Amino acid sequence: MSTQVAAGSRVLVTGAASGLGNAIATRFAAAGARVLITDITTPDTLPAGEVAFQQHDVRSAEDWQRVLAWCVNTWGGLDMLVNNAGVAAAGRIERLRLSDWDWILDINLKGTVLGCQTFVPLLREQGRGHIVNIASMAGLLNPPGMVSYNVSKAAVVALSETLKIELAPLGITTTVVCPGFVPTNLGANLRSPDEVLGKAANRLISHGKVGADEVATQVVAAVAAGKFLVLTHPEARKVMRIKRFLPKLVDNGQAKMWRKTLGKLQAQDRTAEAG
Ligand SMILES: NC(=O)c1ccc[n+]([C@@H]2O[C@H](COP(=O)([O-])OP(=O)(O)OC[C@H]3O[C@@H](n4cnc5c(N)ncnc54)[C@H](O)[C@@H]3O)[C@@H](O)[C@H]2O)c1
């Protein structure tokens, strides 16, 4: 199967003002694609190549309609939709408020659902297209202390698995990408009612061993080859093999990490009660 991006392909990447989305947009543009970057914030500069920008909040159906109209009017269609925009959160189940859940599910899950709903009719009409959803290893491993993020990303995996079969007869290919930690701005914008968990997640993200450029290179090659599940980190591929055959081992590892974190959380709670 080819791993080349067709020159002139029309690619939309959401949340691409920074981080992974920006790296994916840059990589597609370098490969000769025409790229539309969208984001709630405006990027300082655009990647080299045929790249445009549209302001876009993925929670807004009106914004999605405007982006769809841009693609139809400017390009006459779209070849690939990359649902990348996302935010992160940490926090214990009893600490997270429903408003915290609304915030992350509205962006990570419903933003992706809206993207698919908006563009599937156009891709169906074209008889071809590709949807790429950026989920996370968190949606496969479900680590403790990050329940709202895990649920949002597990739901994106479920959405993608459903669409893989549902949309295939329409000529639409689906890919879901599950990166491990990648040093981006995700940690800086992370929300958490538990300072200890917020700081720990931020540290893990900033110490991610695979960079955004490397992830983007893998994503572009994998989608060009029509792969469904993309695990970008070598240790994640290993952990997923262990989870499949020896799930208890993965549970034990996560429980051990959680026991260590619990000590810090109890100290945090004692300080809060004393204050
Ligand atoms: N960095 C990691 O460790 C990691 C790991 C796995 C998955 N991911 C996923 O990768 C994707 C990109 O994240 P990143 O790490 O590049 O973080 P990032 O913060 O650098 O980029 C996320 C982008 O999304 C944009 N955004 C946020 N809310 C938005 C909204 N409502 N509408 C439109 N755009 C919005 C932000 O402005 C930002 O530019 C996310 O879906 C994230 O969950 C990241």
The ligand as an SDF file (V2000), in Angstrom:
LIG
                    3D

 44 48  0  0  0  0  0  0  0  0999 V2000
    0.6650   16.0100   24.1430 N   0  0  0  0  0  0  0  0  0  0  0  0
    0.3520   14.7820   24.5110 C   0  0  0  0  0  0  0  0  0  0  0  0
    1.0140   14.1840   25.3940 O   0  0  0  0  0  0  0  0  0  0  0  0
   -0.8060   14.0690   23.8700 C   0  0  0  0  0  0  0  0  0  0  0  0
   -0.9030   12.6710   24.0230 C   0  0  0  0  0  0  0  0  0  0  0  0
   -1.9750   12.0150   23.4510 C   0  0  0  0  0  0  0  0  0  0  0  0
   -2.9320   12.7130   22.7400 C   0  0  0  0  0  0  0  0  0  0  0  0
   -2.8190   14.0570   22.6020 N   0  0  0  0  0  0  0  0  0  0  0  0
   -3.8710   14.7490   21.8710 C   0  0  0  0  0  0  0  0  0  0  0  0
   -3.3150   15.4840   20.8030 O   0  0  0  0  0  0  0  0  0  0  0  0
   -4.1950   16.5500   20.4590 C   0  0  0  0  0  0  0  0  0  0  0  0
   -3.3950   17.8250   20.3100 C   0  0  0  0  0  0  0  0  0  0  0  0
   -2.8890   18.2150   21.5890 O   0  0  0  0  0  0  0  0  0  0  0  0
   -1.4300   18.8150   21.8020 P   0  0  0  0  0  0  0  0  0  0  0  0
   -0.6980   17.8780   22.6800 O   0  0  0  0  0  0  0  0  0  0  0  0
   -0.8350   19.2110   20.5260 O   0  0  0  0  0  0  0  0  0  0  0  0
   -1.7790   20.0870   22.7090 O   0  0  0  0  0  0  0  0  0  0  0  0
   -1.7130   21.6450   22.3770 P   0  0  0  0  0  0  0  0  0  0  0  0
   -2.3220   22.3180   23.5710 O   0  0  0  0  0  0  0  0  0  0  0  0
   -0.3240   22.0280   22.0030 O   0  0  0  0  0  0  0  0  0  0  0  0
   -2.6630   21.7940   21.1160 O   0  0  0  0  0  0  0  0  0  0  0  0
   -4.0580   21.7000   21.2120 C   0  0  0  0  0  0  0  0  0  0  0  0
   -4.6700   22.7790   20.3440 C   0  0  0  0  0  0  0  0  0  0  0  0
   -6.0890   22.6490   20.4230 O   0  0  0  0  0  0  0  0  0  0  0  0
   -6.6290   23.9710   20.4570 C   0  0  0  0  0  0  0  0  0  0  0  0
   -7.9510   23.9770   21.0750 N   0  0  0  0  0  0  0  0  0  0  0  0
   -8.2880   23.8260   22.3710 C   0  0  0  0  0  0  0  0  0  0  0  0
   -9.6210   23.9550   22.5150 N   0  0  0  0  0  0  0  0  0  0  0  0
  -10.1440   24.1820   21.2770 C   0  0  0  0  0  0  0  0  0  0  0  0
  -11.4400   24.3750   20.7700 C   0  0  0  0  0  0  0  0  0  0  0  0
  -12.5020   24.4080   21.5930 N   0  0  0  0  0  0  0  0  0  0  0  0
  -11.6040   24.5630   19.4420 N   0  0  0  0  0  0  0  0  0  0  0  0
  -10.5360   24.5630   18.6070 C   0  0  0  0  0  0  0  0  0  0  0  0
   -9.2790   24.3960   19.0240 N   0  0  0  0  0  0  0  0  0  0  0  0
   -9.0730   24.2030   20.3470 C   0  0  0  0  0  0  0  0  0  0  0  0
   -5.6280   24.7750   21.2810 C   0  0  0  0  0  0  0  0  0  0  0  0
   -5.7560   26.1740   21.0610 O   0  0  0  0  0  0  0  0  0  0  0  0
   -4.3030   24.1950   20.7980 C   0  0  0  0  0  0  0  0  0  0  0  0
   -3.7660   24.9290   19.7220 O   0  0  0  0  0  0  0  0  0  0  0  0
   -5.2490   16.6180   21.5710 C   0  0  0  0  0  0  0  0  0  0  0  0
   -6.4330   16.0140   21.1260 O   0  0  0  0  0  0  0  0  0  0  0  0
   -4.6120   15.8070   22.6870 C   0  0  0  0  0  0  0  0  0  0  0  0
   -5.5610   15.2650   23.5520 O   0  0  0  0  0  0  0  0  0  0  0  0
   -1.7770   14.7560   23.1340 C   0  0  0  0  0  0  0  0  0  0  0  0
  1  2  1  0
  2  3  2  0
  2  4  1  0
  4  5  1  0
  4 44  2  0
  5  6  2  0
  6  7  1  0
  7  8  2  0
  8  9  1  0
  8 44  1  0
  9 10  1  0
  9 42  1  0
 10 11  1  0
 11 12  1  0
 11 40  1  0
 12 13  1  0
 13 14  1  0
 14 15  2  0
 14 16  1  0
 14 17  1  0
 17 18  1  0
 18 19  2  0
 18 20  1  0
 18 21  1  0
 21 22  1  0
 22 23  1  0
 23 24  1  0
 23 38  1  0
 24 25  1  0
 25 26  1  0
 25 36  1  0
 26 27  1  0
 26 35  1  0
 27 28  2  0
 28 29  1  0
 29 30  1  0
 29 35  2  0
 30 31  1  0
 30 32  2  0
 32 33  1  0
 33 34  2  0
 34 35  1  0
 36 37  1  0
 36 38  1  0
 38 39  1  0
 40 41  1  0
 40 42  1  0
 42 43  1  0
M  CHG  2   8   1  16  -1
M  END
$$$$
